[in-house]
Amino acid sequence: MQQSKVVQLPLTPPKQKILVTQPYVPSLDKYMHYVEKAFDAKWLTNDGPLLQELTDKLKDYLGVKYLLLVSNGTAALQLAYKIKNLSGKNVISTPFTFPATTTALEWQNAKVTLSDIDPRSWNLDPSAVKQSLLTKKIDAIVPVNIFGMPCDMEAFDTLGKENNIPIIYDSAQSMLSKYKGKSVLQYGDIHCMSFHATKLFHTVEGGALVFNSKEEYERAKRLINFGIGDNGVVEEAGINAKMSELHAAMGLCILDDLPMLIENRERSVEQYKAALGNSVTFQSNEQDVYTPPMYMPVKFETEEALLTAKSELDNYGYSARRYFNPEKNKYIPPKSYSQLVISNKISSNIMCLPLMYGLPYKHIKMISNIVKGSLR
Ligand SMILES: *Cc1c(COP(=O)(O)O)cnc(C)c1O
Protein backbone atom coordinates (compact mmCIF):
# COMPACT_ATOMS: atom_id res chain seq x y z
CA MET A 1 0.00 0.00 0.00
CA GLN A 2 1.23 3.45 -0.84
CA GLN A 3 2.14 5.49 2.19
CA SER A 4 0.44 8.79 2.73
CA LYS A 5 2.75 11.77 2.46
CA VAL A 6 1.39 13.12 5.74
CA VAL A 7 2.79 10.13 7.68
CA GLN A 8 6.27 10.90 6.41
CA LEU A 9 6.34 14.31 8.06
CA PRO A 10 9.19 14.77 10.56
CA LEU A 11 8.25 13.93 14.16
CA THR A 12 8.37 17.55 15.22
CA PRO A 13 6.85 19.48 12.36
CA PRO A 14 8.14 23.00 11.86
CA LYS A 15 6.03 25.64 13.54
CA GLN A 16 3.24 26.84 11.32
CA LYS A 17 4.33 30.14 9.85
CA ILE A 18 2.23 33.11 10.94
CA LEU A 19 1.60 35.19 7.84
CA VAL A 20 1.19 38.95 7.81
CA THR A 21 -2.52 38.43 7.26
CA GLN A 22 -5.07 35.78 6.43
CA PRO A 23 -8.54 36.15 4.93
CA TYR A 24 -11.48 35.72 7.28
CA VAL A 25 -13.84 32.93 6.24
CA PRO A 26 -17.42 32.85 7.52
CA SER A 27 -19.35 29.69 8.40
CA LEU A 28 -19.53 27.37 5.39
CA ASP A 29 -23.15 26.49 6.22
CA LYS A 30 -24.11 30.11 6.09
CA TYR A 31 -22.31 30.63 2.79
CA MET A 32 -23.99 27.53 1.33
CA HIS A 33 -27.38 28.89 2.36
CA TYR A 34 -26.81 31.84 0.02
CA VAL A 35 -25.28 29.65 -2.71
CA GLU A 36 -28.40 27.48 -2.56
CA LYS A 37 -30.56 30.53 -3.14
CA ALA A 38 -28.52 31.42 -6.22
CA PHE A 39 -28.62 27.83 -7.49
CA ASP A 40 -32.39 27.57 -6.95
CA ALA A 41 -32.98 30.80 -8.82
CA LYS A 42 -30.34 29.87 -11.43
CA TRP A 43 -29.32 33.52 -11.25
CA LEU A 44 -25.54 33.72 -10.92
CA THR A 45 -24.66 37.23 -12.07
CA ASN A 46 -26.10 40.39 -13.77
CA ASP A 47 -27.66 42.49 -11.01
CA GLY A 48 -29.06 39.46 -9.17
CA PRO A 49 -31.01 39.39 -5.87
CA LEU A 50 -27.94 38.73 -3.68
CA LEU A 51 -26.08 41.63 -5.25
CA GLN A 52 -29.10 43.86 -4.69
CA GLU A 53 -29.40 42.70 -1.07
CA LEU A 54 -25.71 43.41 -0.43
CA THR A 55 -25.96 46.82 -2.14
CA ASP A 56 -28.92 47.82 0.06
CA LYS A 57 -27.30 46.57 3.25
CA LEU A 58 -24.01 48.33 2.53
CA LYS A 59 -25.78 51.59 1.64
CA ASP A 60 -27.56 51.39 4.98
CA TYR A 61 -24.46 50.43 6.94
CA LEU A 62 -22.32 53.18 5.39
CA GLY A 63 -25.03 55.84 5.13
CA VAL A 64 -24.51 56.51 1.42
CA LYS A 65 -26.93 56.95 -1.47
CA TYR A 66 -25.08 55.95 -4.64
CA LEU A 67 -23.07 52.76 -4.18
CA LEU A 68 -22.16 50.46 -7.05
CA LEU A 69 -20.65 47.01 -6.48
CA VAL A 70 -17.95 46.01 -8.98
CA SER A 71 -15.59 43.13 -9.71
CA ASN A 72 -12.57 44.51 -7.81
CA GLY A 73 -10.99 47.65 -6.37
CA THR A 74 -8.75 48.25 -9.37
CA ALA A 75 -11.78 48.23 -11.69
CA ALA A 76 -13.39 50.76 -9.31
CA LEU A 77 -10.35 53.05 -9.73
CA GLN A 78 -10.33 52.66 -13.51
CA LEU A 79 -14.04 53.49 -13.68
CA ALA A 80 -13.68 56.57 -11.47
CA TYR A 81 -10.81 57.86 -13.61
CA LYS A 82 -12.82 57.15 -16.77
CA ILE A 83 -15.88 58.94 -15.41
CA LYS A 84 -13.82 62.02 -14.55
CA ASN A 85 -12.36 61.94 -18.10
CA LEU A 86 -8.74 61.88 -16.92
CA SER A 87 -7.24 60.54 -20.15
CA GLY A 88 -4.34 62.81 -21.15
CA LYS A 89 -4.77 64.86 -17.94
CA ASN A 90 -2.35 65.62 -15.10
CA VAL A 91 -3.28 63.91 -11.87
CA ILE A 92 -1.58 64.20 -8.47
CA SER A 93 -1.34 61.19 -6.20
CA THR A 94 0.80 59.75 -3.44
CA PRO A 95 3.98 57.67 -3.73
CA PHE A 96 3.13 55.69 -0.58
CA THR A 97 0.32 53.44 -1.78
CA PHE A 98 -0.47 50.11 -3.37
CA PRO A 99 0.60 50.19 -7.05
CA ALA A 100 -3.00 49.99 -8.36
CA THR A 101 -3.74 53.61 -7.33
CA THR A 102 -1.34 54.96 -9.93
CA THR A 103 -1.07 52.06 -12.43
CA ALA A 104 -4.84 52.43 -12.97
CA LEU A 105 -4.21 56.11 -13.77
CA GLU A 106 -1.57 55.12 -16.32
CA TRP A 107 -3.99 52.54 -17.71
CA GLN A 108 -6.47 55.38 -18.32
CA ASN A 109 -3.68 57.34 -20.04
CA ALA A 110 -3.52 59.98 -17.33
CA LYS A 111 -0.18 61.61 -16.46
CA VAL A 112 0.81 60.88 -12.88
CA THR A 113 2.52 63.49 -10.70
CA LEU A 114 3.55 62.39 -7.23
CA SER A 115 3.53 64.82 -4.29
CA ASP A 116 5.10 64.30 -0.91
CA ILE A 117 3.49 62.71 2.13
CA ASP A 118 2.90 63.83 5.70
CA PRO A 119 5.54 62.44 8.10
CA ARG A 120 2.98 61.27 10.67
CA SER A 121 -0.07 60.09 8.73
CA TRP A 122 2.08 58.87 5.79
CA ASN A 123 -0.69 60.20 3.53
CA LEU A 124 -0.57 62.73 0.70
CA ASP A 125 0.22 66.14 2.23
CA PRO A 126 -2.22 68.88 1.08
CA SER A 127 0.43 71.59 1.47
CA ALA A 128 2.80 69.70 -0.88
CA VAL A 129 -0.08 69.31 -3.34
CA LYS A 130 -0.75 73.05 -3.08
CA GLN A 131 2.85 73.71 -4.14
CA SER A 132 2.48 71.40 -7.14
CA LEU A 133 -0.71 73.23 -8.11
CA LEU A 134 1.25 76.48 -8.37
CA THR A 135 3.65 75.18 -10.98
CA LYS A 136 1.51 72.86 -13.10
CA LYS A 137 -2.04 72.61 -14.38
CA ILE A 138 -3.57 69.71 -12.48
CA ASP A 139 -6.92 68.16 -13.35
CA ALA A 140 -7.61 65.85 -10.41
CA ILE A 141 -6.21 64.74 -7.05
CA VAL A 142 -6.19 61.11 -5.89
CA PRO A 143 -5.43 60.88 -2.16
CA VAL A 144 -5.32 57.52 -0.37
CA ASN A 145 -6.23 56.86 3.27
CA ILE A 146 -3.37 54.48 3.66
CA PHE A 147 -3.76 51.62 6.17
CA GLY A 148 -7.22 53.11 6.76
CA MET A 149 -5.78 56.27 8.37
CA PRO A 150 -7.67 59.29 7.02
CA CYS A 151 -5.61 62.00 5.32
CA ASP A 152 -6.42 65.69 5.82
CA MET A 153 -9.74 65.38 4.01
CA GLU A 154 -11.06 68.89 4.68
CA ALA A 155 -7.96 70.44 3.16
CA PHE A 156 -8.39 68.31 0.02
CA ASP A 157 -12.06 69.29 -0.25
CA THR A 158 -10.95 72.95 -0.08
CA LEU A 159 -8.25 72.43 -2.72
CA GLY A 160 -10.80 70.71 -4.95
CA LYS A 161 -13.27 73.59 -4.66
CA GLU A 162 -10.66 76.36 -5.04
CA ASN A 163 -9.24 74.79 -8.18
CA ASN A 164 -12.48 73.32 -9.49
CA ILE A 165 -10.99 69.82 -9.79
CA PRO A 166 -12.33 66.46 -8.57
CA ILE A 167 -10.99 64.65 -5.50
CA ILE A 168 -11.10 60.92 -6.13
CA TYR A 169 -10.25 58.76 -3.14
CA ASP A 170 -8.58 55.40 -3.33
CA SER A 171 -10.57 54.22 -0.31
CA ALA A 172 -9.58 50.58 -0.85
CA GLN A 173 -8.57 50.41 2.82
CA SER A 174 -10.89 53.03 4.31
CA MET A 175 -14.48 51.93 3.87
CA LEU A 176 -14.92 52.11 7.67
CA SER A 177 -12.69 55.09 8.46
CA LYS A 178 -13.96 58.31 10.02
CA TYR A 179 -12.77 61.89 9.78
CA LYS A 180 -14.06 64.54 12.24
CA GLY A 181 -16.85 62.26 13.39
CA LYS A 182 -18.15 61.51 9.89
CA SER A 183 -17.59 58.61 7.52
CA VAL A 184 -14.74 59.41 5.12
CA LEU A 185 -17.23 58.62 2.35
CA GLN A 186 -18.86 62.02 3.08
CA TYR A 187 -15.79 63.82 1.72
CA GLY A 188 -14.50 64.19 -1.84
CA ASP A 189 -16.27 63.30 -5.12
CA ILE A 190 -15.81 59.57 -5.64
CA HIS A 191 -14.57 56.77 -3.37
CA CYS A 192 -13.13 53.53 -4.74
CA MET A 193 -13.18 50.60 -2.33
CA SER A 194 -11.65 47.13 -2.49
CA PHE A 195 -13.29 44.00 -1.11
CA HIS A 196 -10.31 41.76 -1.82
CA ALA A 197 -9.99 38.70 0.43
CA THR A 198 -7.26 40.33 2.53
CA LYS A 199 -9.34 43.40 3.39
CA LEU A 200 -11.32 43.68 6.64
CA PHE A 201 -14.63 43.42 4.78
CA HIS A 202 -14.40 41.25 1.67
CA THR A 203 -16.23 39.43 -1.11
CA VAL A 204 -13.21 37.25 -2.12
CA GLU A 205 -12.65 39.58 -5.10
CA GLY A 206 -14.73 42.70 -5.36
CA GLY A 207 -15.06 46.39 -4.77
CA ALA A 208 -17.42 49.31 -4.86
CA LEU A 209 -17.72 52.90 -5.98
CA VAL A 210 -19.47 55.58 -3.94
CA PHE A 211 -20.60 58.70 -5.80
CA ASN A 212 -22.01 62.09 -4.81
CA SER A 213 -23.59 62.48 -8.20
CA LYS A 214 -26.55 60.42 -9.38
CA GLU A 215 -25.59 60.95 -13.03
CA GLU A 216 -22.09 59.60 -12.45
CA TYR A 217 -23.49 56.61 -10.58
CA GLU A 218 -25.87 55.84 -13.45
CA ARG A 219 -23.12 56.18 -16.01
CA ALA A 220 -20.87 53.84 -14.01
CA LYS A 221 -23.70 51.32 -13.76
CA ARG A 222 -23.89 51.27 -17.57
CA LEU A 223 -20.12 51.18 -17.98
CA ILE A 224 -19.68 48.03 -15.87
CA ASN A 225 -22.22 46.28 -18.11
CA PHE A 226 -20.59 46.92 -21.51
CA GLY A 227 -22.15 50.40 -21.74
CA ILE A 228 -25.67 49.02 -22.15
CA GLY A 229 -28.37 51.40 -20.89
CA ASP A 230 -31.77 50.54 -19.35
CA ASN A 231 -33.41 50.47 -22.77
CA GLY A 232 -30.91 47.88 -24.04
CA VAL A 233 -29.09 50.41 -26.21
CA VAL A 234 -25.28 50.52 -26.03
CA GLU A 235 -24.76 54.17 -25.17
CA GLU A 236 -20.96 54.16 -25.02
CA ALA A 237 -18.09 51.69 -24.97
CA GLY A 238 -18.15 50.04 -21.55
CA ILE A 239 -16.48 47.07 -19.97
CA ASN A 240 -17.48 44.04 -17.88
CA ALA A 241 -16.83 44.82 -14.21
CA LYS A 242 -19.87 43.24 -12.58
CA MET A 243 -19.88 41.42 -9.24
CA SER A 244 -21.33 37.89 -9.33
CA GLU A 245 -23.93 36.43 -6.99
CA LEU A 246 -21.37 34.07 -5.41
CA HIS A 247 -19.14 37.01 -4.52
CA ALA A 248 -22.09 38.99 -3.16
CA ALA A 249 -22.98 35.91 -1.04
CA MET A 250 -19.58 36.11 0.68
CA GLY A 251 -20.15 39.81 1.36
CA LEU A 252 -23.55 39.11 2.95
CA CYS A 253 -22.00 36.53 5.29
CA ILE A 254 -19.10 38.78 6.29
CA LEU A 255 -21.21 41.91 6.77
CA ASP A 256 -23.04 40.13 9.61
CA ASP A 257 -19.75 39.22 11.27
CA LEU A 258 -18.13 42.62 10.73
CA PRO A 259 -18.75 44.12 14.22
CA MET A 260 -17.12 41.03 15.76
CA LEU A 261 -14.18 41.21 13.32
CA ILE A 262 -13.59 44.87 14.11
CA GLU A 263 -13.77 44.33 17.85
CA ASN A 264 -11.39 41.37 17.67
CA ARG A 265 -8.74 43.17 15.65
CA GLU A 266 -9.12 46.37 17.65
CA ARG A 267 -8.15 44.39 20.72
CA SER A 268 -5.10 43.01 18.91
CA VAL A 269 -4.01 46.51 17.84
CA GLU A 270 -4.29 47.73 21.45
CA GLN A 271 -2.27 44.75 22.65
CA TYR A 272 0.44 45.46 20.08
CA LYS A 273 0.58 49.14 21.04
CA ALA A 274 0.87 48.34 24.72
CA ALA A 275 3.53 45.65 24.14
CA LEU A 276 5.62 47.68 21.68
CA GLY A 277 5.45 50.93 23.68
CA ASN A 278 7.73 53.56 22.18
CA SER A 279 10.18 51.11 20.61
CA VAL A 280 8.64 51.93 17.21
CA THR A 281 6.50 54.80 15.84
CA PHE A 282 2.83 54.35 15.03
CA GLN A 283 0.94 56.06 12.24
CA SER A 284 -0.98 59.09 13.56
CA ASN A 285 -3.07 62.09 12.68
CA GLU A 286 -3.67 65.04 15.03
CA GLN A 287 -7.18 65.50 13.70
CA ASP A 288 -10.16 63.66 15.13
CA VAL A 289 -9.97 60.40 13.14
CA TYR A 290 -11.02 56.78 13.47
CA THR A 291 -8.84 54.18 11.79
CA PRO A 292 -10.33 50.70 11.50
CA PRO A 293 -7.99 47.85 12.54
CA MET A 294 -6.95 46.76 9.04
CA TYR A 295 -3.17 46.55 9.37
CA MET A 296 -0.53 46.86 12.07
CA PRO A 297 2.02 49.20 10.47
CA VAL A 298 5.03 50.40 12.48
CA LYS A 299 7.87 52.75 11.57
CA PHE A 300 11.48 52.07 12.50
CA GLU A 301 14.20 54.71 12.92
CA THR A 302 16.19 53.31 10.00
CA GLU A 303 15.77 50.82 7.19
CA GLU A 304 18.57 48.78 8.73
CA ALA A 305 16.61 48.42 11.99
CA LEU A 306 13.56 47.34 9.98
CA LEU A 307 15.53 44.70 8.10
CA THR A 308 17.01 43.31 11.33
CA ALA A 309 13.58 43.06 12.94
CA LYS A 310 12.12 41.49 9.79
CA SER A 311 14.76 38.78 9.60
CA GLU A 312 14.55 38.06 13.35
CA LEU A 313 10.77 37.65 13.02
CA ASP A 314 11.31 35.40 10.06
CA ASN A 315 13.64 33.18 12.12
CA TYR A 316 10.83 32.63 14.60
CA GLY A 317 8.25 31.89 11.88
CA TYR A 318 6.50 35.26 11.71
CA SER A 319 6.28 37.09 8.44
CA ALA A 320 6.07 40.87 8.46
CA ARG A 321 5.65 42.79 5.22
CA ARG A 322 6.83 46.05 3.75
CA TYR A 323 3.81 46.97 1.72
CA PHE A 324 4.83 49.92 -0.38
CA ASN A 325 8.26 50.60 -1.65
CA PRO A 326 7.92 53.55 -4.03
CA GLU A 327 11.23 52.86 -5.73
CA LYS A 328 9.77 49.61 -7.02
CA ASN A 329 7.27 51.51 -9.17
CA LYS A 330 9.53 51.48 -12.19
CA TYR A 331 6.82 52.74 -14.50
CA ILE A 332 7.06 56.19 -12.94
CA PRO A 333 10.26 58.01 -13.99
CA PRO A 334 12.71 57.83 -11.06
CA LYS A 335 13.37 61.55 -11.24
CA SER A 336 9.86 62.20 -9.94
CA TYR A 337 10.97 60.61 -6.70
CA SER A 338 13.89 62.91 -6.03
CA GLN A 339 11.67 65.74 -4.74
CA LEU A 340 9.76 63.49 -2.38
CA VAL A 341 11.90 64.22 0.67
CA ILE A 342 9.63 62.80 3.37
CA SER A 343 8.53 59.81 1.32
CA ASN A 344 12.15 58.98 0.50
CA LYS A 345 13.08 59.29 4.14
CA ILE A 346 10.35 57.17 5.73
CA SER A 347 8.74 54.78 3.26
CA SER A 348 11.63 52.31 3.55
CA ASN A 349 11.22 52.27 7.34
CA ILE A 350 7.58 51.16 7.51
CA MET A 351 6.52 47.54 7.91
CA CYS A 352 3.28 45.74 8.82
CA LEU A 353 3.24 43.16 11.63
CA PRO A 354 0.88 40.15 11.45
CA LEU A 355 -2.77 41.06 12.04
CA MET A 356 -5.75 38.83 11.35
CA TYR A 357 -8.93 37.61 13.00
CA GLY A 358 -8.26 35.51 16.08
CA LEU A 359 -4.53 36.16 16.39
CA PRO A 360 -3.72 34.86 19.90
CA TYR A 361 -2.21 37.28 22.42
CA LYS A 362 0.81 34.99 22.94
CA HIS A 363 1.86 35.66 19.34
CA ILE A 364 1.37 39.42 19.69
CA LYS A 365 3.51 39.36 22.82
CA MET A 366 6.14 37.20 21.12
CA ILE A 367 6.25 39.35 17.96
CA SER A 368 6.56 42.52 20.05
CA ASN A 369 9.35 41.01 22.13
CA ILE A 370 11.25 39.93 19.02
CA VAL A 371 10.93 43.43 17.53
CA LYS A 372 12.09 45.08 20.78
CA GLY A 373 14.91 42.57 21.16
CA SER A 374 16.11 43.25 17.62
CA LEU A 375 16.46 46.94 18.43
CA ARG A 376 18.86 46.44 21.32
C1 LIG B 1 -6.25 46.44 -2.22
C2 LIG B 1 -5.94 47.78 -2.77
C3 LIG B 1 -6.18 48.11 -4.13
C4 LIG B 1 -6.61 47.08 -5.14
O1 LIG B 1 -7.83 46.51 -4.93
P1 LIG B 1 -8.17 45.11 -5.64
O2 LIG B 1 -9.55 44.81 -5.16
O3 LIG B 1 -7.17 44.10 -5.19
O4 LIG B 1 -8.13 45.33 -7.12
C5 LIG B 1 -5.96 49.41 -4.54
N1 LIG B 1 -5.49 50.35 -3.69
C6 LIG B 1 -5.22 50.08 -2.41
C7 LIG B 1 -4.71 51.17 -1.52
C8 LIG B 1 -5.43 48.78 -1.90
O5 LIG B 1 -5.13 48.50 -0.63
The ligand as a Gaussian input file, in Angstrom:
#p B3LYP/6-31G(d) Opt

LIG

0 1
 C       -6.255000      46.439000      -2.219000
 C       -5.943000      47.779000      -2.771000
 C       -6.182000      48.107000      -4.125000
 C       -6.605000      47.080000      -5.144000
 O       -7.829000      46.507000      -4.934000
 P       -8.174000      45.109000      -5.641000
 O       -9.550000      44.813000      -5.160000
 O       -7.174000      44.105000      -5.188000
 O       -8.126000      45.335000      -7.115000
 C       -5.957000      49.409000      -4.536000
 N       -5.489000      50.348000      -3.693000
 C       -5.217000      50.076000      -2.406000
 C       -4.713000      51.165000      -1.517000
 C       -5.425000      48.775000      -1.905000
 O       -5.125000      48.500000      -0.634000

